[in-house]
Amino acid sequence: MVRMPSAVRLRPLTAPLAGLAILLAAPALADPGKPPLTAQTTQSGGPLDAAQKRVRFDSADLAIEVFPDREQIAGVATLRFTTTATTDRLVIDLDRNLPVSAVAIDGVDLKPGAWRNPEGRMTIMLPRRIAKGGKVAARITYAGTPHVAVRAPWDGGFVWSRTPAGQPWVATAVQMEGCDLFWPCIDYPTYEPDSIDLHITVPKGLKAPSNGKFMGVTTLPDGRTTWNWRALDPTLYGIALNVGPYEEISGSYKSRFGNVIPMSYWYLPGEKAQAEALFAEFAPTLDFYESIVGPYPWANQKVGVVETPHKGMEHQTINAYGNAYAKTVNGFDDLFQHEFGHEWFANQLTASNWDDFWLHEGFTAYMQPLYGRWREGDGRYTAMMLAARAGIQAKSPLVTGTPQSAEDVYEKAPGRGGDIYTRGEWTLHTLRNLIGDAAFARLLRLEVYGREDPRPGNFRPQFRTTPEFIAYVNQVTGKDYRWFFDVYLYQAALPRLVQTRTADTLTLRWQVPGNTRFPLPVEVEVDGQTRIVPMPGGTATLTVPAGAHVVIDPMARILMQSDQVDAFQAWRAAQPPRN
């Protein structure tokens, strides 16, 4: 997310959804934050129910019809599970604003009363107990008025909008509240299914680009169309609906790994010149990520981007783009570049729990100055790093070591929602300068692919935790860097470098929470000559000529407490709000 301010069946939505459409209410104007959500539904990645721990989510087939005029949806979801322990029920997350009208288990309809969904976590009592290793399929028919995002993408939900020409323009963004805002799922990061088939029906004249590989479009007798897609190994919040009168630019990219990757951009009519300019950024951005990190993970599906009425989101193979083709001094579209980076850091590498949210945002944020360096050199890199430094709040640790929901991380802990980007990237910047480019490159490949020799077809998606990342750092360096991460990730305060100068002596001492060991070396420039000063015990004493000009960390290689940044942040906080 952008940092805050078997054979496939092609089928239309037929009788079940047509009947539900008749039951839906009259048109309503979009009302942000309505209908309200339960506490359960807002907690994406919250504690699992015991019954959810007894199944593996294998696949989903989602048939969803979108009704822009009345801002409602109707769906039939078929979910397939394998039991990991004997169970007599299924527990599935679905916003209660989308009432369920029918449930079938393995093709047999259940009687009303066999399921209930009072708070957005639906319990379905099975007709029989299913032993460990058994298979079960649940078909859930539902419809209603989905929650409207207050401020997408930072608040989840639907965005019901209109194009400049007055046509419907609809999008979803559900990272913070989760997949259950519009389809039944187990809303926890590690419960990604192997595949999801999507069949999205929209009014005549509209299109519905979505996740994965395009499997064809079906035109219904009344002019409605059903857009069919198949997504492999999708993230849960990465599934997205996009509806509008889109035009498309497409092409292909010959990867440095030898494979050919299809690319598409769906944009609003009247923007062809801007769309072509953005599309021209796809290939070099892809080349950067493949050269610095490794193979594009979804080459057998597509690189996809769609223009949306919200800022942006890393929807897998269909990245949301709402940056209005903005320009920056860095020479590339930073919104597109950031969201595309999440194909590696969020979709290929997925945090096992939201406590490790920084693994998504910190890495992707750091890919931006690295892209500047790749394009223009160290000057651009340093400028971009320094521009991000003033945003670090250092009020909460980046990682707590305990399970967290997305909301816990992004909204409840002071400063943490922004620091997972800025402090995350500065932690990686400091780490790269400490261990060197070669070790950092090995670390990226192990972290993202689980191997140092990734090639198209020889890797799978990876779930990751912060301790696993630290273990990879230790593996590639042959050293124990727990001291480094104990401070940068697990403490709120930044390390402070205390400087004492008397006559011809300069003493440096690291001050960190708990006064623990922190042997981070420091560059010191004395009268234009730079040297690296080891700090084995967290302190060092240098002899410098009296009157010599001394600059500590002249290339800003280290994330540390800064009096001038603190003063700037205090001044900024004291300014009156702008009208």
TORTORMAR-211859 format. One record per residue (C-alpha): residue in one letter; x, y, z. Coordinates in steps of 0.2 Angstrom, whole numbers, plus 5000, padded with zeros to 4 digits. Layout:
N
AXYZ;...
This chain:
579
M500050005000;V500650184996;R501150265012;M499850385020;P499750565019;S496048584934;A495048644918;V494248814920;R492448844917;L491949004908;R490149044914;P489049194917;L488149234933;T486449144930;A484949094940;P485649104958;L486349284956;A484949334945;G483749294959;L484749384972;A484849544961;I482949554962;L483049554981;L484249704983;A483749864989;A483450024980;P484850134974;A485850234987;L487150374987;A488850314993;D489050355011;P490850335017;G491050215033;K489250145030;P488650015033;P489650005049;L490749855052;T490849745068;A492449745078;Q492749565071;T492749625053;T493849775056;Q495249655063;S496049585048;G497349455053;G496549445071;P496549285081;L495949135072;D494449035078;A494948855083;A493948785069;Q494848885056;K496548805063;R495748635058;V495748675039;R496848715024;F496048835012;D496348754995;S495448854982;A494048974979;D492849004964;L492049184966;A490549234955;I490149414959;E488949534951;V489249724953;F487749844953;P488550014952;D486850114951;R486350044968;E488050014975;Q487749834979;I488449664975;A487849484974;G488949334975;V489149144975;A490749084982;T491348904982;L492748874994;R493648714995;F494648655011;T495648505017;T495448465035;T497048455046;A496148385060;T494348315063;T493048445062;D491148465063;R491048645057;L491848775045;V492148955052;I492249085038;D492449265038;L491149375029;D490549545033;R488749535040;N488249675029;L488149545015;P486849425021;V486949245017;S485449165009;A486048995005;V487448875010;A487748705002;I489048575008;D489748464994;G488348514983;V486948474996;D485948625002;L485948655021;K484348695030;P484148875036;G484848875054;A486348775049;W487348935048;R487449095058;N488449255056;P488049375070;E489749475070;G490549435053;R491249265057;M490149135050;T489948965058;I489248825046;M488848665055;L489348525044;P488048375040;R489448255046;R491048255055;I492548265043;A494148165048;K495848235046;G496448245028;G494648255021;K493948365008;V492548485009;A491748614998;A490548755004;R489548854992;I488949014999;T487649134991;Y487649304998;A487149484993;G486949665000;T487749835002;P489649815005;H490549935016;V491050105008;A492850155012;V493050315022;R494750355014;A495350215002;P496650135002;W497050175020;D495350125025;G494549975017;G493049955007;F492149994991;V492450154981;W490950194971;S491350334959;R491050414942;T492250444927;P492350624921;A491150574908;G489850514921;Q490050324919;P490250204934;W491950184941;V492150064955;A493549984965;T493949894980;A495449914992;V495349805008;Q497049785015;M496649855032;E494949765035;G495249615024;C494549505011;D492949475020;L492349645015;F491649564999;W492049384998;P492049235011;C493749195016;I494849155031;D495549325034;Y497249285040;P498849305030;T499449125029;Y497749065023;E498049105005;P497248974993;D498148894979;S497048974966;I495549084964;D494449084949;L493449254947;H491949284937;I491449464938;T489849524930;V489649704926;P488349814916;K488449834897;G489849944892;L490949914907;K492449804909;A493149714925;P495049694924;S495549584939;N496849464946;G497849334937;K497649264919;F496249324908;M495149174904;G493849254892;V492349364893;T490549304891;T489149424885;L487449394892;P485849424882;D485449584890;G487249654886;R487949624903;T489749544903;T490549424914;W492449434915;N493349274919;W495049274928;R496149144936;A497349194950;L498749074956;D499449084974;P498549254977;T498649354993;L496949375001;Y496849565002;G497649564984;I496049504976;A495149654969;L493649714959;N493849854946;V492449914935;G492450054923;P492350094904;Y494250054902;E495350054887;E496949944887;I498749954882;S499649794881;G501349724876;S502649594882;Y504249604890;K505749484887;S506449454904;R508349444908;F507949264913;G507349224896;N505449214898;V504149324890;I502949424902;P501349494896;M500949674902;S499349774902;Y498749944908;W496849984909;Y496550174910;L495050284907;P494550354890;G495350524885;E497050484893;K497950394880;A499550504880;Q499750494899;A499350304899;E500650274885;A501950374895;L501550274911;F501650104901;A503350154895;E503950144913;F503349964915;A504849874906;P506349974915;T505449954932;L505349774929;D507149754923;F507649844939;Y506749724951;E507349574941;S509149634942;I509149684960;V507949564968;G507549424955;P506249344943;Y504549424942;P503549304952;W501949304942;A502649294924;N501449154920;Q499949274923;K500349454919;V501049624924;G499449714927;V498949894932;V497249974932;E496750154935;T495750174951;P494750314960;H495850294975;K497750314977;G498450144975;M498649964981;E499749814978;H498349704971;Q499249554964;T499449564945;I498249704945;N499049844954;A497849994958;Y498550154951;G497750324956;N499150444955;A498450554941;Y500150534931;A501050644944;K502850694941;T504250704953;V506050764953;N506550584953;G506050554935;F504850414938;D503050384944;D503450344962;L501650274965;F501750144951;Q503550094956;H503050074974;E501549964971;F502349864958;G503749824971;H502449744982;E502349604969;W504049544977;F503749614995;A501949575000;N501349454986;Q502849334983;L503549365001;T502049385013;A502149425031;S501549275041;N500749405053;W500449585052;D501649615066;D502949595052;F502049725041;W503749815039;L504349665028;H503049725015;E503249915017;G505049945023;F505749835009;T504649914995;A505050085001;Y506850055001;M506749994983;Q506350174978;P508050254982;L508850094976;Y507950124959;G508550304959;R510350234962;W510050114948;R509450244936;E510650394941;G511950344954;D512350374972;G511850564971;R510050524968;Y510050384980;T510650494994;A509450634990;M507950514991;M508550435008;L508750605016;A507050665010;A506350515019;R507250535035;A506150675042;G504650565042;I505350445055;Q504350465071;A505250335082;K503750325094;S503450135093;P504449985089;L504249915071;V504049745078;T503249685095;G503549495093;T501749465097;P500349435084;Q499449595078;S498049645066;A498349765052;E497449895062;D498549865077;V500049905067;Y499450045055;E498250145066;K498450105085;A500350115088;P500950295088;G501950325073;R502150145068;G501050155053;G502250275044;D503850205052;I503550035044;Y503950135028;T505250265032;R506150175047;G506050015038;E506950085023;W508250175034;T508550015044;L508949925027;H509950065021;T511050055037;L511149865036;R511649875017;N513049995022;L513649885036;I513649715027;G514049765009;D513149754993;A513549574989;A512949505006;F511349615004;A510949544987;R511149364994;L509949415008;L508649484996;R508549324986;L508449215001;E507149315009;V506049334994;Y506349164986;G507049044999;R508549014988;E510049104981;D509749044963;P507949094958;R507449054941;P505649064933;G504848904939;N506048854953;F505248944968;R503648964977;P502849104987;Q503649125004;F502849175021;R504049265032;T504349325050;T505549455056;P506549325066;E506749225049;F507449375041;I508649405055;A509249225053;Y509549255035;V510649405039;N511649295051;Q511749155038;V512449265024;T513649365035;G514249225046;K513949345061;D512649375074;Y511749535071;R510349515084;W511049675093;F510749775077;F508949725075;D508549725094;V508849915093;Y508149955075;L506649845075;Y506149805093;Q506449965102;A505550135099;A507050255102;L508450275089;P510250245094;R511050405099;L512850445095;V513550545110;Q515150645105;T516350715117;R517850825111;T519250895122;A520850965115;D521450835103;T520350695108;L518650645101;T517650505110;L516150425102;R514850325112;W513250235106;Q511850265118;V510450135116;P508950075126;G509449965140;N511250015137;T511549855127;R512949805116;F512849905100;P514549895090;L514049985075;P515550065066;V515550245061;E516250345047;V517150505053;E517850635042;V519250745048;D519850895038;G519150805022;Q519850635026;T518650495029;R518950335039;I517950205047;V518050195066;P517650025074;M516550025089;P516849855096;G516149895114;G514950035107;T516350165110;A517950235102;T519150365106;L520150455092;T521550585092;V521150725080;P522150885078;A521551035089;G520451145078;A520151015065;H518451005056;V517550845060;V516050775052;I515150615059;D514350505046;P514650625032;M513750515019;A512250485030;R512450295030;I511750265048;L510050285055;M510250375072;Q509450505083;S509650685076;D509450845085;Q509050935069;V507750815064;D506950815081;A506951005080;F506151015063;Q504750885068;A504350985084;W504251145074;R503151065061;A501950995074;A501751165081;Q501151245065;P499351295064;P498351185052;R498251235034;N496551295027;
